[in-house]
Each structure stands twice: as C-alpha cells, then as structure tokens.
Amino acid sequence: MLTLAGSLVALCIATELLDPFARPRRGGRWRPRSLLALPFRLGPTLFVFGVALCLVGRPAGAAPVAIVLLVAVVAGSNVKRRILGEPLLFTDAAVVGEMLRHPGFYVGAIAPAVRLALVVVLGAIGWLLLRSWTGVLLPRLAGAGLALCCWPALDRLARAGPWGRLMTAPAVEADVALHGLLATVSLYWLRWRRQPDPLPLPEPAGHGSGADALVLVVQCESFADPCALGPAVASRAPPLPGLARARARAVRWGRLAACGFGAYTMRTEYGVLFGREEDELGFRRFDPFLTAARDRSAALPMRLRGRIASALFVHPHDLGFYGRDRLMPAIGFTTVFGASAFPEAVRRGPHVGDAALGDRLEALVAAAAAPTLIYAVTIENHGPWKAGRLDRSGSGLDAYLDHLVAGDALLARLIDLLDARGRPAVLAFFGDHRPSIPGTVEPGGDRDTPFVLLRFGSRPDGAASGVGAEPERLTPAGLHHAILREAASLPA
C-alpha cells in the first residue's frame, strides 16, 4: 500500500507540473494553475491511473503509463492549437473513431515528426503495460474502485459549493490559461452532460410554395476569399468570377462568421441547418452534432415542412462521418445521397470533384416537380493540402487555389442552371471554414468566409432581385433565418 500511496503522490505532483505546459498560459510562461480547479485536474489522471492499475496490477507500473499519456495529451493539445487555433476539448474524444475510419483527414495534417512521436508514445505505453503486468488481485481491485468512483465524485463536486460556479459558460482560452487543460476538459464534459435540451419550436405554418419552388443550399468545403487569407495567398489569388457575379445580384451577401478554423465543419453546418447561435448552444457548441437529433424541430427541413414536399441531402462522401447517415433522416431529410450515389464520379485529388457534384445537383433540380429543399455539402477542397496533390510540382497552396476555382465554377454553374430553369428558387452558397495550411494560412484573426443568397424567378410584388445589396456579416444561424425569410417570399 505504501507503493500505491507513493505512486498517487508522484502522479499528483506530475499532473501539477505538466498541465501548465499546455497552451494558452498566463503571461505566456509556466505558472501554476488555479487551486480551485485542482480536483478537476487530478481527476482525469487518477482515472487513467486506476484503469492502468486494474490492467497491470502494479502501482509503480500504472503511474508511468498515466504520466506518459498526460505528456501526450498536453503535447497533442499544443499541436492542435497551433494548427486549428484551439486546445483539446472533451468533444475530441468523439473524433477518435473518425480518425481510424478516415486517417487522411487527420494524420495527414500532422507533421511527420509529431506522427513519429505519437508512435513512440503508443509503443512506450504498450511496453510499460506489458512490463508491469502481475497476477496480484488486490491492486487490480483498488484500481477498478478508483476508476469507477472518480467521475461520479467529480460530477457531485461540480454541483457543490464554489465548484458549482466554476466554468459555467464556455471560455476556452481563459479557462485553460487559468484553470488548466485537464480541468477545462473534464468540467466542460460534466457541464455538457447536464445541459438541458432546448425547448421544441412550434410547428411551422402550412402555407405551401408554388409547385416548382426550389430552395438550394450549398455548403462549400474550405471556400474562402483568397484575398483575406494573408499576403502569401492574396498575391496569388485567382479570379473568382462566379463569386463576383453572385455578389452583384445577391439579395444578401457578405461575410459568414464561421464557427471554427480549418476543421469542425459540423459547427457551421449546424448553425445553418438549425439556426441556433453559439451562445444558445452553451457547451454543445464544440460538437453540436452529438445532440442535434434532440433539436429536430429547429432543423431547416422541419421549418420548411409546410412549404416543401421533399428535402434532399447530398454529400459525396461517407455519410457515417459525424453520423450524418442517422442525423439527416432524423431531422426531416426525405432522401440522402452519400458516396454510393457517386460511383463513377471523377475525383479531383483524393475526393469527389465539385463538377461531379454539380452534375448530380443539375439532375436533382431537373427532377424537382414539387416544392423541394436541396442541401448539398462539397468535399473536393477538403484538407490536408499536400505538395503534389494535383500536380507533382505543385505545392499545397497550389492545390488549394485550384480547388477553390472549382468551387467558384460550381457556384457559377448553379446560377446558370437556376436562371435557365426560369422558375422561383432561392440559392444560398457559403464556405464552411477557412483552410488550415501550416506555414501559409494559420489560425488567428478573422475566420470569416463568403456567403451569397440569391433569388430566382418572379416575386409576388414583382420587385427586382438583389441589385445594389450592401455587404453584411452574418452568423451561420443568421444565414439559416435569412434562408427561411427568402423561402417564405417564394410564390405560394
């Protein structure tokens, strides 16, 4: 038992020494974290220690496992913050499965040295577990008890006394700097678990649109204004005639306040689909898809249900990614098209090209004989952008700009399509987030992406469509409500 007590003391000391290396840090240097948050820093480490002790049965072997894992978490958080502009969060645990299914989305964005370090860490943990294994039962029971009691104890503490007022609203940068990475991760998770669902919205009024009315929403992967991505990109910015043309005739256009940088497509996607501002979401903002099915009454297909006959979701990728295969039917989409709908599609780089998606959208628009909502998500310009992605001599930036032109061409094609159709329609087109291209486009500063909202066909009052509209800044939730307003203006 002395060995167990000594291991616990060493583990607590190591936690307090290592956690302050996680960024951000107060004053930019190592400082002790707040004393009030101490239980929520120690809790996760003790939980890992308990699990390791249950596995190996030797305290002196379980403690190094927990310490090595803590070092990996702190280092991984700093890497993530450098690439995406935010530290590790509790919702990143949900990404582990996606990393295994789509490693190219994640591992490819990490520098080779960091990947090598990850392999070394995993090897070290495996070696420690094997080397420390023993058949003794009592330490295993102690480890199991510690692991089982840890989170219930923290959950009760989080609702008691001064801890009940600690981190009650998300402020990631400030909370990590003051209270520590582990405390922020653990307490945010506990707050998230107890956050109530929003109240259901009332049923929308059942005023149907005209028989051929169409609402088309296109979420364009990593679509950004190159002139806003810094001098290195602006100096090589290609013309985007589709975006210029759309802005000239849009009823509303400007900058979309994307809900993340370089990743987390589902945050912006959720805002446009559900119309919930980030402040409304609380701790759910970090991965709103985890609880989205419990807010189905706010979803765009449900809000338009009185005006449309069908709602189609189109994404030329694995719909299991972030659970879209289950979520989209649950929130009112009557038909979903994933990767299997593009078996012969021409790829541009590693993903289905925007031109192939345009072919599919053209066919769906032509077949829309009743009021229809189509929500499409592109995939061509998904990172990481490696040198040689499209051309052996091309850089990652070359590839990004080439894909950006393809997204712009898709926008121009859709405008032509809806013009030629000559019937009432609304088109919303927006970028989900800016790209993360290390050394060229990095986090910090603005996160805005372009959006345009256009109307086609006649209005009941015969007013002109969008000439002279001034640029504005909308949140994704604001764009949701703008789409609803334009859809309501379509002839009944």
C-alpha positions in Angstrom: 0.0 0.0 0.0 3.0 2.3 0.5 3.8 1.8 -3.1 0.2 2.7 -4.0 0.4 5.9 -1.9 3.7 6.9 -3.3 2.5 6.4 -6.8 -0.5 8.5 -6.2 1.6 11.3 -4.7 4.0 11.2 -7.6 1.1 11.2 -10.1 -0.5 14.3 -8.5 2.9 16.2 -8.5 3.5 15.2 -12.1 0.0 16.5 -13.1 0.6 19.9 -11.5 4.0 20.2 -13.1 2.9 19.1 -16.6 -0.5 20.7 -17.1 0.8 24.3 -17.1 2.8 23.4 -20.2 -0.5 23.3 -22.2 -1.2 26.5 -24.1 -2.5 29.1 -23.6 -0.6 30.0 -20.5 -1.0 33.1 -18.3 1.7 35.6 -19.3 2.9 33.2 -21.9 5.0 31.2 -19.5 4.7 28.3 -17.0 2.6 29.2 -14.0 0.7 27.1 -11.5 -3.0 26.6 -12.4 -5.8 27.7 -10.0 -6.1 25.8 -6.7 -9.9 25.8 -7.0 -9.8 23.6 -10.1 -7.3 21.1 -8.6 -9.8 18.2 -8.2 -10.8 18.5 -11.9 -7.1 18.4 -13.0 -6.3 15.4 -10.8 -9.5 13.5 -11.5 -8.8 12.5 -15.2 -5.2 11.5 -14.3 -6.4 9.4 -11.4 -9.0 7.8 -13.6 -6.3 6.7 -16.1 -4.1 5.5 -13.3 -7.0 3.4 -12.0 -7.7 1.8 -15.3 -3.9 1.1 -15.9 -3.7 -0.3 -12.3 -6.7 -2.6 -13.0 -4.9 -3.9 -16.1 -1.4 -4.5 -14.8 -1.8 -4.9 -11.0 1.3 -2.9 -10.2 1.1 0.8 -9.0 4.7 1.5 -9.9 3.8 0.4 -13.5 0.5 2.2 -13.7 1.8 5.6 -12.7 4.3 5.9 -15.6 1.5 4.9 -18.0 -0.7 7.8 -16.7 2.3 10.2 -16.9 3.2 9.3 -20.4 -0.4 9.7 -21.5 -0.6 13.1 -19.8 2.5 14.2 -21.6 1.0 13.1 -24.9 -2.3 14.9 -24.2 -0.5 18.2 -23.3 1.7 17.9 -26.4 -1.2 16.9 -28.6 -3.3 19.9 -27.4 -0.5 22.3 -28.2 -0.2 20.8 -31.7 -3.9 21.1 -32.3 -3.9 24.7 -31.1 -1.1 25.6 -33.4 -3.0 24.1 -36.4 -6.6 24.8 -35.6 -6.4 27.7 -33.0 -7.9 25.9 -30.0 -6.7 23.3 -27.5 -8.0 19.8 -27.0 -11.7 19.6 -25.9 -13.8 16.8 -24.5 -15.6 16.5 -27.8 -12.3 15.5 -29.5 -12.9 12.0 -27.9 -15.7 11.6 -30.4 -13.2 12.2 -33.2 -11.1 9.1 -32.3 -13.4 6.8 -34.3 -13.4 9.2 -37.2 -9.6 9.2 -37.2 -9.5 5.5 -37.5 -12.0 5.5 -40.4 -10.6 8.5 -42.2 -6.9 8.8 -41.1 -6.1 11.0 -44.1 -8.3 13.8 -42.8 -6.3 14.0 -39.5 -3.0 12.2 -39.6 -2.0 13.8 -42.9 -2.4 17.3 -41.3 0.2 16.4 -38.6 3.9 16.9 -39.2 6.0 13.7 -39.7 7.9 14.3 -36.5 4.7 14.5 -34.5 3.4 11.3 -36.1 6.7 9.6 -35.1 6.4 10.9 -31.6 2.8 9.5 -31.4 4.0 6.1 -32.5 6.8 6.2 -29.8 4.3 7.2 -27.1 1.9 4.4 -28.0 4.8 2.0 -28.1 6.0 3.2 -24.7 2.6 2.8 -23.1 2.3 -0.8 -24.6 5.8 -1.6 -23.3 5.0 -0.3 -19.8 1.8 -2.2 -19.6 3.4 -5.5 -20.6 6.5 -5.0 -18.4 4.4 -4.1 -15.4 1.9 -6.9 -15.6 1.4 -9.0 -12.5 -1.2 -11.5 -11.4 -1.8 -9.9 -8.0 -5.5 -9.3 -7.5 -5.7 -6.7 -4.7 -4.1 -3.7 -6.6 -6.4 -4.5 -9.5 -9.5 -4.2 -7.3 -8.1 -0.9 -5.9 -7.6 0.4 -9.4 -11.1 -0.6 -10.5 -12.6 1.1 -7.5 -10.6 4.3 -8.1 -11.7 4.4 -11.8 -15.3 3.7 -11.0 -15.5 6.3 -8.3 -13.6 9.1 -10.0 -16.2 10.6 -12.3 -19.2 10.2 -10.1 -17.3 12.1 -7.3 -16.2 14.8 -9.8 -19.8 15.1 -11.0 -21.1 15.7 -7.5 -18.3 18.1 -6.7 -19.1 20.1 -9.9 -22.5 20.9 -8.5 -21.4 21.8 -4.9 -20.2 24.9 -3.2 -17.7 27.2 -5.1 -17.2 24.5 -7.8 -20.9 24.8 -8.8 -20.0 28.3 -10.1 -16.8 27.3 -11.8 -16.7 27.3 -15.7 -20.5 27.5 -16.1 -20.2 29.0 -19.6 -17.6 28.2 -22.2 -14.5 30.5 -22.4 -11.8 28.0 -23.6 -8.8 30.2 -23.8 -9.3 31.9 -20.5 -10.3 28.7 -18.7 -7.3 26.7 -19.9 -4.9 29.5 -19.0 -6.3 30.0 -15.5 -7.6 26.5 -14.5 -5.6 24.1 -16.8 -6.2 21.9 -19.7 -7.4 18.8 -17.8 -9.7 20.8 -15.6 -11.3 22.5 -18.6 -11.7 19.2 -20.5 -13.2 17.4 -17.5 -15.5 20.1 -16.2 -16.7 21.1 -19.7 -17.7 17.5 -20.2 -19.6 17.3 -16.9 -21.4 20.6 -17.7 -22.2 19.3 -21.2 -23.8 16.1 -19.9 -26.2 18.0 -17.7 -27.1 20.7 -20.2 -30.9 20.6 -20.9 -32.2 20.3 -24.4 -33.7 23.4 -26.0 -37.5 23.8 -26.0 -39.0 22.4 -29.2 -40.1 25.0 -31.7 -43.8 25.2 -32.7 -44.9 23.5 -35.9 -44.4 25.9 -38.9 -47.5 27.3 -40.7 -48.6 25.1 -43.5 -48.5 27.6 -46.4 -47.2 25.6 -49.4 -44.9 27.2 -52.0 -45.6 27.0 -55.7 -45.4 23.6 -57.3 -42.0 24.2 -58.8 -40.4 26.3 -56.0 -36.9 25.3 -55.0 -34.5 26.1 -52.1 -30.9 25.1 -52.8 -28.3 25.4 -50.1 -24.6 24.6 -50.9 -22.0 24.3 -48.2 -18.7 24.6 -49.9 -15.7 23.0 -48.3 -13.0 25.4 -47.2 -14.3 28.1 -49.6 -12.8 31.4 -48.6 -11.9 34.7 -50.2 -8.2 34.3 -51.0 -7.5 38.0 -50.6 -8.5 37.6 -47.0 -6.1 34.8 -46.2 -2.9 36.8 -45.8 -0.4 38.3 -48.2 1.1 34.9 -49.3 -2.2 33.8 -50.6 -3.6 37.2 -51.7 -0.6 37.8 -54.0 -1.5 34.6 -55.9 -5.3 34.9 -55.6 -7.0 33.6 -58.8 -10.1 35.4 -60.1 -13.4 34.1 -58.8 -15.9 35.2 -61.4 -18.7 33.1 -60.0 -18.5 34.7 -56.6 -18.2 38.2 -58.1 -21.3 37.6 -60.3 -23.2 36.2 -57.3 -22.4 39.2 -55.2 -23.5 41.6 -57.9 -27.0 40.1 -58.0 -27.5 38.7 -54.5 -30.3 39.8 -52.2 -27.9 39.4 -49.3 -24.1 38.7 -49.4 -21.0 39.3 -47.3 -19.0 37.5 -44.7 -20.1 34.5 -42.7 -18.8 34.2 -39.2 -17.7 30.6 -39.5 -17.8 28.6 -36.2 -14.2 27.3 -36.4 -10.9 27.5 -38.3 -9.6 24.8 -40.5 -11.9 22.0 -39.4 -15.1 21.3 -37.4 -17.3 21.6 -40.5 -20.3 20.4 -38.4 -20.3 23.6 -36.3 -21.0 25.9 -39.2 -23.2 23.3 -40.8 -25.3 23.0 -37.6 -25.7 26.8 -37.4 -27.1 26.9 -41.0 -29.2 23.8 -40.6 -30.7 24.6 -37.1 -30.5 28.4 -36.7 -29.0 28.2 -33.2 -26.4 30.8 -32.2 -23.3 29.5 -30.4 -24.3 31.3 -27.2 -27.6 29.4 -27.2 -25.7 26.1 -27.5 -23.5 26.5 -24.5 -21.2 23.6 -24.1 -22.8 21.9 -27.1 -21.2 24.3 -29.5 -18.0 22.3 -29.7 -19.7 19.4 -31.4 -23.4 20.2 -31.8 -24.0 17.1 -34.0 -23.7 14.9 -30.9 -27.1 16.2 -29.6 -28.6 17.6 -32.9 -31.3 14.9 -33.2 -32.8 16.1 -29.9 -33.3 19.6 -31.5 -35.0 18.4 -34.7 -37.9 20.9 -34.6 -35.3 23.7 -35.3 -33.9 22.0 -38.4 -34.3 23.6 -41.8 -36.3 20.7 -43.3 -38.7 20.9 -40.4 -39.0 24.7 -40.5 -39.8 24.4 -44.2 -42.1 21.4 -43.9 -45.2 23.5 -44.5 -43.7 24.8 -47.8 -41.9 21.8 -49.3 -42.8 18.3 -50.4 -39.3 16.8 -50.2 -35.9 17.5 -48.6 -32.8 16.1 -50.1 -29.3 16.0 -48.5 -26.3 15.4 -50.8 -22.7 14.9 -49.7 -20.3 12.9 -51.9 -18.5 11.3 -49.0 -19.1 8.6 -46.3 -22.3 9.8 -44.6 -21.2 7.9 -41.5 -18.7 10.8 -41.0 -20.1 12.6 -37.9 -23.2 10.4 -38.1 -24.9 12.2 -41.0 -26.4 8.9 -42.1 -28.5 8.8 -39.0 -28.9 12.5 -38.3 -30.1 13.8 -41.6 -33.2 11.4 -41.9 -33.9 12.2 -38.3 -34.2 15.9 -38.9 -36.5 15.7 -41.8 -34.5 15.0 -45.0 -36.6 12.6 -47.0 -33.7 11.3 -49.2 -29.9 11.3 -48.6 -27.2 10.9 -51.2 -23.7 9.9 -50.0 -20.6 8.4 -51.6 -22.6 5.5 -53.0 -24.5 7.9 -55.2 -21.3 8.9 -57.0 -19.8 5.5 -58.0 -18.4 6.7 -61.3 -17.7 10.3 -60.3 -14.4 11.8 -61.4 -12.2 12.6 -58.5 -10.1 15.7 -58.3 -7.3 14.8 -55.9 -8.4 12.4 -53.1 -12.1 13.4 -53.2 -15.2 13.6 -55.5 -14.9 16.7 -57.6 -17.2 19.7 -57.4 -18.0 19.2 -61.1 -19.4 15.7 -60.3 -21.5 17.2 -57.5 -22.7 19.8 -59.9 -23.9 17.0 -62.3 -25.9 15.4 -59.5 -27.4 18.7 -58.4 -28.4 19.5 -62.0 -30.2 16.2 -62.3 -32.0 16.7 -58.9 -33.1 20.2 -59.9 -34.4 18.9 -63.2 -36.4 16.2 -61.4 -37.9 18.5 -58.8 -41.6 18.6 -59.8 -42.8 19.6 -56.3 -41.5 22.2 -53.8 -38.1 20.9 -52.8 -35.2 21.7 -50.4 -31.8 20.5 -51.5 -28.9 20.8 -49.0 -25.5 19.9 -50.6 -22.1 19.7 -49.0 -19.0 19.6 -51.2 -15.8 17.6 -50.4 -13.3 18.4 -53.2 -11.4 21.0 -51.3 -11.0 19.1 -48.0 -7.6 19.2 -46.5 -4.8 18.5 -45.8 -3.3 20.1 -48.8 0.0 18.3 -49.5 2.5 19.1 -52.2 1.8 17.2 -55.3 -1.8 16.7 -54.6 -2.9 17.6 -58.1 0.4 18.1 -59.8 3.7 16.6 -58.8 5.4 20.0 -59.0 2.6 21.8 -57.2 2.6 23.0 -53.6 -0.2 22.5 -51.1 -1.3 26.1 -51.7 -1.4 25.5 -55.5 -3.8 22.6 -54.8 -6.0 24.7 -52.5 -6.3 27.5 -55.0 -7.1 25.1 -57.9 -9.9 23.5 -55.8 -11.1 27.0 -54.9 -11.6 27.8 -58.5 -13.6 24.6 -58.9 -15.9 25.7 -56.1 -16.3 29.0 -57.7 -17.1 27.3 -61.0 -19.8 25.3 -59.2 -21.4 28.5 -57.9 -21.4 30.0 -61.5 -22.9 26.8 -62.9 -25.7 26.8 -60.3 -26.6 30.4 -61.1 -26.8 29.5 -64.8 -28.9 26.4 -64.0 -31.5 28.3 -62.0 -31.6 31.2 -64.5 -32.3 28.7 -67.3 -34.9 27.0 -65.2 -36.8 30.2 -65.0 -38.9 29.3 -62.0 -39.0 30.5 -58.4 -35.9 29.5 -56.4 -33.6 30.5 -53.6 -29.8 29.7 -53.7 -27.6 30.0 -50.6 -23.9 29.3 -51.1 -21.2 29.7 -48.3 -17.9 28.5 -47.1 -17.8 26.3 -44.0 -14.5 27.5 -42.7 -11.1 28.8 -43.8 -8.4 26.3 -44.7 -5.6 25.4 -42.3 -2.4 25.3 -44.4 0.6 25.4 -41.9 3.1 28.0 -42.8 0.7 29.7 -45.2 -2.8 30.0 -43.6 -2.8 29.7 -39.9 -5.2 30.4 -37.0 -5.5 33.8 -35.6 -7.6 36.8 -36.6 -10.7 36.6 -38.7 -12.5 33.4 -39.5 -15.0 34.8 -41.9 -15.9 33.0 -45.2 -18.0 34.3 -48.1 -21.8 33.8 -48.4 -24.3 34.8 -51.0 -28.1 34.5 -51.0 -29.8 34.8 -54.4 -33.4 34.7 -55.5 -34.6 33.5 -59.0 -37.9 33.8 -60.8 -40.6 36.4 -60.1 -41.7 37.7 -56.7 -45.3 38.3 -55.8 -44.7 42.0 -55.8 -42.6 42.0 -58.9 -39.6 43.6 -57.2 -36.1 43.3 -58.6 -33.8 40.7 -57.2 -30.9 41.9 -55.2 -29.4 44.7 -57.3 -27.3 47.0 -55.1 -27.4 44.9 -51.9 -24.8 46.0 -49.4 -22.3 43.5 -47.9 -23.0 42.4 -44.3 -21.8 40.0 -41.7 -24.0 37.0 -40.7 -23.5 34.1 -38.3 -24.4 30.7 -39.6 -27.6 30.9 -37.6 -28.3 34.3 -39.1 -28.0 32.7 -42.6 -30.5 30.0 -41.6 -33.1 32.6 -40.7 -32.3 34.6 -43.9 -32.9 31.4 -46.0 -36.2 30.9 -44.2 -37.3 34.5 -45.0 -36.4 34.2 -48.7 -38.1 30.8 -48.9 -41.2 32.4 -47.4 -41.2 35.0 -50.2 -41.5 32.4 -53.0 -44.9 32.4 -54.7 -47.4 30.3 -52.9 
